[in-house]
């Protein structure tokens, strides 16, 4: 067996005659365990939060969305319909979006109306976000589904769907703006949805026909086409193909492109969280440096003996480098076992809750395990090298 490794293992697992050294070593080991647990749990939590946010985006946003580059609307003509007859496209929905003014009992707020056709729920799953009531029947022309934030701002009764919600849009033309300048329609709220804060506070969903009538659109005039793919993995390739066929008059975007800012924010948050957690690991590993230096001072007579027996200085230093490495590995293994156990307990039993009906989202990913192992071992080796470099002939 390698001499340095053998001595390092003896130093790690045998008690020192100096109780202070034993306490410092225990503190250093516990520090590595806690740092490992903190790093892995934080990464697992942010993986869960990222998937949680992506789940909301998957609920509200399509795989691909087509809009006009100029203007708010375009005509769904035969040429465009033919382009959408793609073997990779499962189905698509016609959509109209426009800013409107909502009025309920003289309380008014700005919002966005989204008129959708009967195919919409085959493209998105917005009906799963309904918390009160139900998704509107497409035969019920004046029915709407509103966000929980809109409902709260207008003080709409959540359990009563008989109250009339007025929707206003400006009439085409010029001149001074007054209430007579708006086209209005009275609607019945049949459902309330709760998803992201932006959607909750901004959107009102209704039948495509009502939106077309309210905006004075023609039968085939729409704001966007939302597409459901047979295989979501092909999105980038299909977007490129559709963009080439449709030309520069249209903008074709994937879900990731529609939510580019959100994805960037999530990735940046994940990076900064990892860096902050790594700082905690670095602070914890200062204890390892301290423990090794104290061990060096405690074993100085042993080191003199080893040196007298002809053990070269690099090999003596290697003893404490391996000692620090083994201490780090031990703390890493114990910390990973405890933190992985905690994550699986949270997944199964939901011990930590955000609210009574929602557990704190966590996810187990092997990539997080590998990231923690790499981070802890790299920093542990650096700490051990720093500490062992304190050994020299004069000090022994």
VMD Tcl script that draws the C-alpha trace (Angstrom):
set ca {
  {0.00 0.00 0.00}
  {1.16 3.57 -0.69}
  {2.91 4.86 2.44}
  {1.34 8.34 2.29}
  {-2.16 6.91 1.83}
  {-1.71 4.41 4.66}
  {-0.57 7.10 7.12}
  {-3.28 9.52 5.95}
  {-5.96 6.87 6.64}
  {-4.50 6.21 10.08}
  {-4.56 9.92 10.91}
  {-8.18 10.20 9.69}
  {-9.70 7.28 11.55}
  {-7.58 7.22 14.71}
  {-8.12 9.61 17.58}
  {-5.46 12.10 18.50}
  {-4.17 12.33 22.07}
  {-5.06 16.01 21.85}
  {-8.83 16.36 22.31}
  {-8.78 19.80 20.67}
  {-7.55 18.22 17.43}
  {-10.38 15.69 17.56}
  {-12.97 18.43 18.05}
  {-11.58 20.54 15.19}
  {-11.56 17.50 12.88}
  {-15.17 16.71 13.77}
  {-16.20 20.31 13.15}
  {-14.44 20.24 9.76}
  {-16.19 16.97 8.82}
  {-19.60 18.28 9.90}
  {-18.90 21.47 7.93}
  {-18.28 19.47 4.73}
  {-21.43 17.39 5.36}
  {-23.59 20.49 5.86}
  {-22.04 22.29 2.87}
  {-22.69 19.25 0.66}
  {-26.29 19.00 1.85}
  {-26.88 22.71 1.35}
  {-25.45 22.70 -2.18}
  {-27.39 19.61 -3.32}
  {-30.70 20.65 -1.73}
  {-30.47 24.17 -3.19}
  {-29.76 22.77 -6.68}
  {-32.64 20.29 -6.32}
  {-35.02 23.03 -5.18}
  {-34.11 25.27 -8.12}
  {-34.50 22.34 -10.50}
  {-38.00 21.91 -9.07}
  {-38.79 25.61 -9.32}
  {-37.55 25.71 -12.91}
  {-39.74 22.76 -13.89}
  {-42.62 24.38 -11.97}
  {-42.31 27.56 -14.04}
  {-41.87 25.61 -17.27}
  {-45.02 23.62 -16.42}
  {-46.98 26.89 -16.30}
  {-45.49 27.97 -19.62}
  {-46.37 24.61 -21.15}
  {-49.94 25.06 -19.91}
  {-50.46 28.51 -21.40}
  {-48.11 28.63 -24.38}
  {-48.13 26.51 -27.57}
  {-45.24 24.55 -29.06}
  {-45.12 27.09 -31.91}
  {-46.84 30.43 -32.45}
  {-47.25 32.31 -35.73}
  {-47.92 36.07 -35.72}
  {-47.74 38.89 -38.24}
  {-44.56 40.97 -38.38}
  {-46.54 44.13 -39.22}
  {-49.94 44.93 -37.79}
  {-51.99 43.21 -35.14}
  {-53.80 40.75 -37.41}
  {-53.63 38.80 -40.66}
  {-55.93 36.75 -42.87}
  {-55.88 32.96 -42.60}
  {-56.06 32.29 -46.34}
  {-55.91 29.01 -48.28}
  {-52.16 29.35 -48.87}
  {-51.49 29.64 -45.15}
  {-53.82 26.72 -44.39}
  {-51.95 24.58 -46.92}
  {-48.63 25.44 -45.26}
  {-50.05 24.23 -41.96}
  {-50.85 20.84 -43.50}
  {-47.57 19.49 -42.18}
  {-47.07 15.89 -41.10}
  {-45.30 17.12 -37.95}
  {-48.20 19.34 -36.87}
  {-50.84 17.60 -34.74}
  {-53.32 20.49 -34.77}
  {-53.54 24.28 -34.54}
  {-55.85 26.90 -33.07}
  {-56.88 30.35 -34.29}
  {-56.37 33.12 -31.74}
  {-57.17 36.81 -31.36}
  {-55.44 38.97 -28.74}
  {-56.14 42.62 -28.04}
  {-55.94 45.13 -25.19}
  {-59.34 45.98 -23.74}
  {-60.97 47.85 -20.89}
  {-62.93 45.80 -18.35}
  {-65.78 47.25 -16.31}
  {-67.65 45.71 -13.39}
  {-69.84 47.86 -11.13}
  {-67.94 50.99 -12.24}
  {-64.57 49.44 -11.43}
  {-62.36 49.55 -14.52}
  {-59.00 47.97 -15.34}
  {-56.99 47.35 -18.49}
  {-56.59 43.73 -19.63}
  {-55.98 41.54 -22.66}
  {-58.80 39.60 -24.25}
  {-57.85 36.33 -25.90}
  {-60.41 34.87 -28.27}
  {-59.81 31.19 -29.04}
  {-61.51 28.63 -31.26}
  {-62.74 25.13 -30.39}
  {-59.30 23.63 -31.13}
  {-57.54 25.69 -28.47}
  {-57.67 23.08 -25.69}
  {-56.08 20.56 -28.05}
  {-53.10 22.91 -28.36}
  {-52.90 24.14 -24.75}
  {-54.26 22.86 -21.45}
  {-55.60 26.09 -19.98}
  {-58.72 24.29 -18.74}
  {-56.53 22.49 -16.17}
  {-55.81 25.88 -14.55}
  {-59.49 26.51 -13.75}
  {-59.93 26.86 -9.98}
  {-63.58 27.95 -9.93}
  {-66.26 27.18 -12.48}
  {-65.38 25.66 -15.83}
  {-64.02 26.43 -19.29}
  {-66.58 28.16 -21.50}
  {-68.77 26.31 -23.98}
  {-67.91 27.47 -27.52}
  {-71.62 27.72 -28.30}
  {-72.01 30.24 -25.47}
  {-70.93 33.33 -27.37}
  {-70.68 35.82 -24.48}
  {-69.04 33.55 -21.89}
  {-65.58 34.41 -20.53}
  {-62.96 32.84 -18.28}
  {-60.92 35.36 -16.30}
  {-57.70 35.33 -14.30}
  {-57.83 35.27 -10.51}
  {-55.97 38.60 -10.41}
  {-58.53 40.24 -12.71}
  {-61.31 38.86 -10.54}
  {-59.71 40.26 -7.38}
  {-59.08 43.70 -8.88}
  {-62.69 44.03 -10.01}
  {-64.07 42.36 -6.87}
  {-66.04 39.92 -9.02}
  {-67.88 37.37 -6.86}
  {-65.86 34.18 -7.25}
  {-68.80 31.87 -6.68}
  {-71.32 33.77 -8.75}
  {-71.20 33.65 -12.55}
  {-74.39 35.59 -13.26}
  {-72.88 39.09 -12.96}
  {-72.21 40.89 -16.21}
  {-68.67 41.90 -17.00}
  {-68.43 44.66 -19.61}
  {-65.62 44.64 -22.16}
  {-64.72 47.84 -24.04}
  {-62.53 48.30 -27.12}
  {-61.95 51.60 -28.97}
  {-63.93 52.06 -32.17}
  {-61.91 52.78 -35.33}
  {-61.58 56.49 -36.05}
  {-60.07 59.70 -34.77}
  {-61.07 62.36 -32.33}
  {-61.36 62.84 -28.59}
  {-61.66 59.62 -26.62}
  {-64.79 59.14 -24.51}
  {-66.93 56.20 -23.44}
  {-68.93 56.68 -26.66}
  {-65.73 55.97 -28.57}
  {-65.71 52.38 -27.28}
  {-67.52 49.35 -28.57}
  {-68.87 47.32 -25.67}
  {-70.20 43.86 -24.97}
  {-71.68 42.37 -21.81}
  {-70.30 38.97 -20.86}
  {-70.93 36.27 -18.28}
  {-67.99 34.97 -16.24}
  {-68.20 31.17 -16.15}
  {-64.75 30.35 -14.77}
  {-61.70 31.69 -12.97}
  {-58.21 30.38 -13.70}
  {-55.02 30.69 -11.66}
  {-51.62 30.25 -13.28}
  {-48.77 32.76 -13.43}
  {-49.07 36.25 -11.94}
  {-48.88 37.83 -15.39}
  {-51.69 35.70 -16.81}
  {-53.81 36.00 -13.67}
  {-53.67 39.80 -13.72}
  {-53.91 40.35 -17.46}
  {-55.93 37.82 -19.44}
  {-59.59 37.18 -20.20}
  {-60.36 34.17 -22.42}
  {-63.43 34.03 -24.61}
  {-64.86 32.60 -27.81}
  {-63.09 33.57 -31.04}
  {-66.40 34.74 -32.55}
  {-67.00 37.21 -29.71}
  {-63.48 38.62 -30.10}
  {-63.94 38.99 -33.87}
  {-67.25 40.77 -33.38}
  {-65.86 43.04 -30.68}
  {-62.88 44.04 -32.84}
  {-64.89 44.15 -36.10}
  {-62.69 41.46 -37.64}
  {-63.70 39.43 -40.68}
  {-64.35 35.67 -40.44}
  {-60.77 34.66 -41.27}
  {-59.01 37.60 -39.61}
  {-56.95 36.56 -36.58}
  {-53.98 37.68 -34.45}
  {-52.08 34.42 -34.23}
  {-51.99 30.71 -34.93}
  {-50.97 28.46 -32.05}
  {-49.61 25.04 -33.04}
  {-49.39 21.69 -31.29}
  {-46.62 19.41 -32.59}
  {-46.63 15.63 -32.73}
  {-43.08 15.63 -31.37}
  {-42.00 18.70 -29.40}
  {-38.32 17.86 -29.89}
  {-38.65 18.81 -33.57}
  {-39.79 22.37 -32.77}
  {-36.63 24.20 -33.91}
  {-36.51 22.33 -37.22}
  {-40.22 22.85 -37.93}
  {-39.99 26.57 -37.07}
  {-37.19 26.99 -39.59}
  {-39.20 25.10 -42.23}
  {-42.37 27.13 -41.59}
  {-40.45 30.42 -41.58}
  {-38.93 29.60 -44.98}
  {-42.35 28.79 -46.42}
  {-44.22 31.73 -44.89}
  {-41.58 34.36 -45.58}
  {-40.70 37.58 -43.81}
  {-44.32 38.69 -43.39}
  {-44.75 36.27 -40.49}
  {-42.92 35.59 -37.25}
  {-42.66 31.92 -36.23}
  {-41.52 31.25 -32.65}
  {-41.08 28.28 -30.35}
  {-42.26 28.27 -26.74}
  {-38.68 28.95 -25.62}
  {-38.46 31.98 -27.92}
  {-41.80 33.29 -26.68}
  {-40.49 33.08 -23.12}
  {-36.84 33.91 -23.82}
  {-36.63 36.42 -20.94}
  {-38.11 33.94 -18.46}
  {-35.77 31.14 -19.53}
  {-32.78 33.49 -19.31}
  {-33.87 34.66 -15.86}
  {-34.29 31.07 -14.63}
  {-30.84 30.09 -15.91}
  {-29.23 33.18 -14.37}
  {-30.94 32.53 -11.03}
  {-29.72 28.95 -11.11}
  {-26.15 30.09 -11.85}
  {-26.10 32.75 -9.12}
  {-27.60 30.33 -6.60}
  {-24.90 27.79 -7.43}
  {-22.16 30.43 -7.05}
  {-23.54 31.64 -3.70}
  {-23.83 28.05 -2.46}
  {-20.26 27.42 -3.60}
  {-19.13 30.34 -1.43}
  {-20.73 28.55 1.54}
  {-18.76 25.44 0.60}
  {-15.53 27.46 0.42}
  {-16.16 28.91 3.89}
  {-16.87 25.40 5.24}
  {-13.62 24.10 3.73}
  {-11.62 26.68 5.69}
  {-12.34 24.35 8.60}
  {-10.63 21.55 6.65}
  {-7.56 23.76 6.19}
  {-7.55 24.54 9.90}
  {-7.98 20.88 10.85}
  {-5.04 19.82 8.63}
  {-2.75 22.57 9.95}
  {-3.59 21.59 13.54}
  {-2.91 17.96 12.63}
  {0.48 18.97 11.17}
  {1.38 20.77 14.40}
  {0.23 17.80 16.47}
  {2.20 15.27 14.42}
  {5.41 17.30 14.06}
  {7.44 14.72 16.00}
  {6.12 11.95 13.73}
  {7.07 14.01 10.70}
  {10.62 14.44 11.98}
  {10.87 10.69 12.42}
  {9.54 10.04 8.91}
  {11.99 12.57 7.51}
  {14.87 10.93 9.38}
  {13.87 7.56 7.91}
  {14.33 9.09 4.47}
  {10.72 9.88 3.49}
  {11.02 12.82 1.03}
  {9.25 16.09 1.76}
  {6.80 15.81 -1.21}
  {5.62 12.45 0.17}
  {5.23 13.90 3.68}
  {3.15 16.75 2.25}
  {1.16 14.16 0.31}
  {0.13 12.52 3.60}
  {-1.83 15.60 4.64}
  {-3.10 16.28 1.12}
  {-4.60 12.77 1.14}
  {-5.81 13.28 4.72}
  {-7.75 16.39 3.66}
  {-9.00 14.65 0.52}
  {-10.27 11.63 2.50}
  {-11.93 13.89 5.06}
  {-13.67 15.75 2.21}
  {-14.76 12.49 0.53}
  {-16.20 11.20 3.82}
  {-18.16 14.43 4.37}
  {-19.27 14.43 0.73}
  {-20.61 10.85 0.85}
  {-22.48 11.37 4.14}
  {-23.84 14.74 2.99}
  {-25.07 13.32 -0.32}
  {-26.76 10.36 1.38}
  {-28.57 12.65 3.83}
  {-29.57 15.26 1.22}
  {-30.72 12.71 -1.38}
  {-32.78 11.00 1.34}
  {-34.34 14.34 2.24}
  {-35.21 15.09 -1.42}
  {-36.92 11.71 -1.88}
  {-38.82 12.15 1.41}
  {-40.00 15.57 0.19}
  {-41.07 14.09 -3.15}
  {-43.03 11.28 -1.48}
  {-44.40 12.82 1.72}
  {-44.38 16.57 0.87}
  {-43.10 17.69 4.28}
  {-42.35 21.30 3.26}
  {-45.34 23.16 1.83}
  {-45.60 26.51 0.03}
  {-49.31 26.64 0.78}
  {-51.75 24.02 2.14}
  {-52.34 22.39 -1.26}
  {-48.91 22.93 -2.83}
  {-45.68 21.21 -1.78}
  {-42.33 22.92 -2.28}
  {-41.17 21.70 -5.69}
  {-37.94 19.66 -5.73}
  {-36.44 17.34 -8.33}
  {-33.71 14.73 -8.25}
  {-31.26 14.91 -11.16}
  {-28.01 12.95 -11.53}
  {-26.45 16.04 -13.10}
  {-26.88 17.81 -9.73}
  {-25.17 14.88 -7.99}
  {-22.24 15.10 -10.41}
  {-22.06 18.89 -10.01}
  {-21.94 18.59 -6.21}
  {-19.28 15.85 -6.34}
  {-17.13 17.87 -8.74}
  {-17.49 21.09 -6.73}
  {-16.81 19.56 -3.29}
  {-13.89 17.39 -4.43}
  {-12.24 20.19 -6.41}
  {-12.48 22.67 -3.56}
  {-11.54 19.97 -1.03}
  {-8.34 19.11 -2.92}
  {-7.44 22.80 -3.20}
  {-7.99 23.23 0.57}
  {-5.84 20.17 1.31}
  {-3.05 21.40 -0.97}
  {-3.07 24.82 0.68}
  {-2.84 23.28 4.15}
  {-0.17 20.69 3.29}
  {1.98 23.36 1.66}
  {2.59 24.73 5.17}
  {4.94 21.81 5.86}
  {8.67 22.44 5.44}
  {11.84 21.09 6.93}
  {12.23 23.94 9.37}
  {8.72 23.40 10.76}
  {9.24 19.69 11.27}
}
mol new
graphics top color blue
foreach p $ca { graphics top sphere $p radius 0.5 }
foreach p [lrange $ca 0 end-1] q [lrange $ca 1 end] { graphics top cylinder $p $q radius 0.2 }
display resetview
